[in-house]
Amino acid sequence: VAKPRIVNNVYAYWYLFTFTGIDAATSVYHVTLDAPFQQMVDLWDGNDRSVLSYMKNIGGTYTDETYNVLDQDYVSGSVLTYSDISSLATSSFLVCGFAERMTGIGFNIVTGKANSNACIMTVSYWNGTAWTSVGTIDDGTRTVGTSFSKSGSVTWDAPIASSEFKSSISSGDLWYYYKISFNATLSASVYLDAVTGIPVQKVITGYSWPVVWQNRV
């Protein structure tokens, strides 16, 4: 079953065409589509969802830095405009909370303050009793084997809705939380400027009365 993916920050159904034996001078100037009749689907409109809770867990202690990552507003020397995750150890992690289920998270990293240590990121969701890996991720922050080496979106195939639950962390409000951890310590100077979310596709069912505008549903 085809699933949407993010390419160049566009969340859509992508199709890869591979050709062999084509002349090097060949170019494509026009593309048309033929889609079968099908149910309407819900796709991310490109508008980022705000993170409603962001915390660092270091040594078992949570620190709320939600305000630090709400906007891309980094100012050198202003500690409230970024989250300092320098030398984040494997025993530490980040949690990002949203009002709805996510299929991806965008991380904006301050220029010149990216991770340079080789490491692989893991994303986990709350299954009601424990953190569970979302499985394979498409890590847009990774260069070769180094996560958080640049700004980008991290996406995954969301689990079924019945397996994900909201949770409260550090006596906070109930949100859908995602745990971000790494298998190696980050480098000595890593600043996270902003965090945003990409929502899971919603299932669109039938309706008795459509809303019509300019002869369109």
Secondary structure as the mmCIF struct_conf table of DSSP 4:
data_model
#
loop_
_struct_conf.conf_type_id
_struct_conf.id
_struct_conf.beg_label_comp_id
_struct_conf.beg_label_asym_id
_struct_conf.beg_label_seq_id
_struct_conf.end_label_comp_id
_struct_conf.end_label_asym_id
_struct_conf.end_label_seq_id
STRN STRN1 ARG A 5 VAL A 7
TURN_TY1_P TURN_TY1_P1 ASN A 8 ASN A 9
STRN STRN2 VAL A 10 ALA A 12
BEND BEND1 GLY A 21 GLY A 21
TURN_TY1_P TURN_TY1_P2 ALA A 24 ALA A 25
BEND BEND2 GLY A 46 GLY A 46
HELX_LH_PP_P HELX_LH_PP_P1 ASN A 47 ASP A 48
STRN STRN3 ARG A 49 SER A 50
HELX_LH_PP_P HELX_LH_PP_P2 VAL A 51 VAL A 51
BEND BEND3 LEU A 52 LEU A 52
STRN STRN4 SER A 53 ILE A 58
TURN_TY1_P TURN_TY1_P3 GLY A 59 GLY A 60
STRN STRN5 THR A 61 ASP A 64
HELX_RH_3T_P HELX_RH_3T_P1 THR A 66 VAL A 69
BEND BEND4 LEU A 70 GLN A 72
TURN_TY1_P TURN_TY1_P4 SER A 76 GLY A 77
HELX_RH_3T_P HELX_RH_3T_P2 VAL A 79 THR A 81
BEND BEND5 TYR A 82 TYR A 82
STRN STRN6 SER A 83 ASP A 84
TURN_TY1_P TURN_TY1_P5 SER A 86 SER A 87
TURN_TY1_P TURN_TY1_P6 THR A 90 SER A 91
STRN STRN7 PHE A 93 PHE A 98
BEND BEND6 ALA A 99 GLU A 100
STRN STRN8 MET A 102 ILE A 109
TURN_TY1_P TURN_TY1_P7 THR A 111 GLY A 112
BEND BEND7 ASN A 117 ASN A 117
STRN STRN9 CYS A 119 CYS A 119
STRN STRN10 MET A 121 TRP A 126
BEND BEND8 GLY A 128 ALA A 130
STRN STRN11 TRP A 131 SER A 133
BEND BEND9 THR A 136 THR A 136
STRN STRN12 ILE A 137 ASP A 139
TURN_TY1_P TURN_TY1_P8 GLY A 140 THR A 141
STRN STRN13 THR A 143 THR A 143
TURN_TY1_P TURN_TY1_P9 VAL A 144 GLY A 145
STRN STRN14 THR A 146 THR A 146
TURN_TY1_P TURN_TY1_P10 SER A 147 PHE A 148
BEND BEND10 SER A 149 LYS A 150
STRN STRN15 GLY A 152 TRP A 156
HELX_LH_PP_P HELX_LH_PP_P3 ALA A 158 ILE A 160
HELX_RH_3T_P HELX_RH_3T_P3 ALA A 161 SER A 163
STRN STRN16 SER A 167 SER A 168
BEND BEND11 ILE A 169 ILE A 169
TURN_TY1_P TURN_TY1_P11 SER A 170 SER A 171
STRN STRN17 LEU A 174 PHE A 182
BEND BEND12 ASN A 183 ALA A 184
BEND BEND13 ALA A 188 ALA A 188
STRN STRN18 TYR A 191 PRO A 199
HELX_LH_PP_P HELX_LH_PP_P4 VAL A 200 VAL A 203
BEND BEND14 SER A 208 TRP A 209
STRN STRN19 TRP A 213 TRP A 213
TURN_TY1_P TURN_TY1_P12 GLN A 214 ASN A 215
STRN STRN20 ARG A 216 ARG A 216
#
